[in-house]
Amino acid sequence: MFILILFLVVGSILAYVSKNNLELVSLHVGSYVVSNVPLFYVIMGSLLIGLTLSYIIYVIHSISASLALRSKDHEIKKQKDEVLELTKRVHQLELENEKLKRNFGSSSKRSPSTEPEDPNAL
């Protein structure tokens, strides 16, 4: 409903502007000259060209931002994988350290083949 009302308002504004700007003008574009063009067409053409250029700039900016975010996401994933690998390595070293403590503290009481087990190990 809001879009319909917006179209009606914009259409009314365009009708008002076109009614009051019917003077014929000459349009100079580079070396080309177009004569007897209603001023309303020049106004609307300028508006449409400006909107088109701003949309193209927006799309280019949006694409570059999404590519930057994609590369950052890839970098974050790589860093998370590295943290996971380092956490696994720390846990393995802790288990090895515990094993060495047990073997050093009671070297004759236990057999060297028993390893401490951790049910939460990665």
Helices and strands as residue ranges (DSSP letters): H 2-20, E 24-29, E 32-38, H 39-105
